[in-house]
């Protein structure tokens, strides 16, 4: 089910079904640099997906088809991603044993850490440290509810595509950042998902890391994907995830406040959230961003307290913003000032090749942070039996 054996690899289409936008992207991975060969996106109405729950299934399917049609996608399998409360990512400690024995024991261990019936989940793990002393080892446990995975897969299938990989959105984000930020020889393996029937195997087929060559080696990096209704927090160091959680704050909260406090229409407030502030009071926009951004700051505190309590980190060293919220004016600066660390906007397209007219009238720099998860999915390579 998990496909650990080495087999022939094949290209996957990255399909990111967000709360506000569906994005489809295909990469050619055969050259020196990945090349974007197909791209399309289509907007979802505000109430089609709420807090990760699909409210209008037919409308979402129609939007997937619209995005795929704009991309003129070939008939190839799809990698997509899930997120939200039904996904659990957690570091655990268990008795030291072989990977094969751990695979037998992991369901019993998971019962102690996952707040769902064990029969209702699919899970996988990666051994992070095979020996931490006292006859124990440290693992990264990933679990998700089966019904959510199957519902997501059926959505893609009913839109006319073959879902081959269902990943975790935070891992896809990390995959894009790790692989496109560093030179190939310095790349660190990010978790890799495989077949729809399981959240599947971590990518043990990648080159070993050379952390000393990477300028962020040893840093605790907070990857913040600010989506429509949720901000995913994914804290990593040298390719290893240390903490993952979702905050119930996203671009829709900024848009709401822009509407209320500035008296703007939804369309104008949306434009302001993308950095077009010419129709708004710049000072009031800055005040609103600081207020809502402060909620993200407060939401991050438990994550950092956990790392400090566990003795793993004193704090984060860098923030990387992605998703639609990366363009909220002043948010990057607000978070950098709050934590006293550098902050940057993710730019996965910066290390990809593409035709000059591929994105139409859209500026690649504007699109790039919105495509982080989609690019991370397209960088996966499926395996054939």
Secondary structure, 3 states (H helix, E strand, C coil): CCCCCCCCEEECEEEEECCCEEEEEEEECCCCCCEEEEEEEEECCCCCEECCEECCHHHHHHHHHHHHHHHCCCCCCEEEEECCCCEEEEEEEEECCCHHHHHHHHHHHHCCCCCCCHHHEEEEEEEEEEEEECCEEEEEEEEEEHHHHHHHHHHHHHCCCCEEEEEEHHHHHHHHHHHHHCCHHHCCCCCCCCECCCCCCCCCCCCCCCHHHCCCCCCCEEEEEECCCCEEEEEEECCEEEEEEEECCCHHHHHHHHHHHHCCCHHHHHHHHCCCCCCCCHHHHHHHHHHHHHHHHHHHHHHHHHHHHCCCCCCCCEEEEECHHHHCCCHHHHHHHHHCCEEEECCHHHHCEECCCCCCCCCHHHHHHHHHHHHHHHCCEEECC
